Amino acid sequence: MRTVPAAALTEPACTGLGGKPVRRLRDDPERYHVNVHSSTFPDGALRGQPHRS
């Protein structure tokens, strides 16, 4: 399982994400998970496991 560094989750990185990281996520989504943190929930507001639909 791979984790995206917190620095990559800033707005500019999210809007600019593309290329190889997106292809890897698309090709093998089960190897990744998503954690969303906020000032209200600094320990984590949401965690998700991508999967093929």
Secondary structure, 3 states (H helix, E strand, C coil): CECCCHHHHCHHHHHHCCCHHHHHHHHCHHHECEEECCCCCCCCCEEECCCCC
